[in-house]
């Protein structure tokens, strides 16, 4: 009985931090592989009648981490867990969230798989688009990292700050951070001729002599962020900072961002990385997840956590 927290291979460090804050031990389990690559998950403790939370980001390798998650869910189901809540800080395949020509809608496929596994609820952070929540018929809490970024930049005491959305789709996110920082915001329009590429880039708004803070949900190859930062400098910006919830950082991301005009890039630790330069700052989401898990376990409101920010995190 009681609260139990398990984790997949992608989020071991984050899950360890969360369990320490909750004052519980990380669930005991073994994940092994057969010689042909098949994954095997075995629980090493009883979960009968327990509320079980699985912390697993579906980052690289995406498909392996997803399969590991589904197997862990199945193991908990067969062991008679009372409730299973998946805590997926980074929701893989979220960018494929709509029908384009004859393409698949992968974000919906992942949602279908999760619901077919009969989980009770899902917790994630900054989905690529809010419409993904509509793919689910179970409770889903899409937490936001804007408050964490606002707290960080408030401590920097930047003068003449302006928040910038690197594309039209991120206006709502930029407006929220701008409200938290009591700052104006601008928009960068960019045309993508193909995935992971950027064509035309235009700036909408006044950034001359300003300290710009770009905000996005994720950074993948870093190419568009590097181009956007240069567009701001060309527009007269004094300094350019960036923040994004998910550090996907694939391909030449490190090279692109390191050579860019960005002063600093701030991420949360939804995706684990090690050995990066001082230009990259990571904020911990462990307190946010720990408080969310505690509230769900006790059937309390999660939205109040943000309405009363940072009161809800005072225990941590």
Phi, psi and omega in degrees: 000163176098191183270133176226140181238126176243165178216154173268177184297333185285340189229032184299314182294315179297315180298323178298317178295320181294315182294327177296319179292326179280344181075030178234163177272147177293135182305142182272126181199161176237134174241116181232170180231141172284167183298336179270003176101353178297142181264142177232130180242128179230127176279141180246022176202160180283139177236009183304124178076011183259152169275113186252132178245130178249120177261115181202112171280144179258061178264187182302130355281115189303308185295321179294319181291324176295313181297319177300320178298313181297322179292322178294320176301315181297318180298318180292321178299312183291340179267010174069039173296142181289314181218142177236119178243123177270124175255099184250086183306317176244120182267102179296153180072009183294336181288340179264075191246009181206162182278123176234114185056239181251029182283164172279162174248083191295328178299324178287324179298316178298318178299318179298317180297316181297317181288326177295333178281357174064042171286161183268333181195163179229138174239129177219178182228126176046069173302149181302324174214142185293341181296340180298330178300331179286351177283348185253147173249016176240163178300136177222129177250112178263092183290158182240141181265359185304321180297322178296316179294320180297316179300320181295312184286334175297323180290338179281345178053048179289132177271148178053048181279145173221132180271137184235131171270125182287354175203167183295331182289344183257016183300316181299318180296317180293320180297321179297313179295322179298320178295318181294328180264357183054051183228157175285171177221158180229171183228141172251122177269130177223142179254126179257109177288339179200161178304143179061024176221152181229131178261255182288139178228127179227147181256131177242108182129167183260118179237006183297125180073013183256157170265111187267140176237105177276143178227138179214170179277330180207159172235120181261269180278344179081357182295315181292324179292321178296316179294321180295320180295322179291324177297324178290319177297318178296333179276003176100009180296145180285302177222154180232125175245163177218149174220144179208145184291315188248120179269079179294309172049064178257170177057233182264030183303314182298317180294314182299315183285323180295324181274353183285174179274009179291134177285323186199145175237121185252127178238171164258171183263040174296331176238131186280135175218150179226153172071026179273161182290170182292350178290341182252124181245136179242126177261137183279131174263006182303314178299321179296315180292320180298316179293322178296314178299317180300318182291318179295319180299325182260011179057044177252162182294136175271325182298330179298335179301322180273330178293330183251017184305137357263024184306319183296343182257005185299332180291345183248000000 
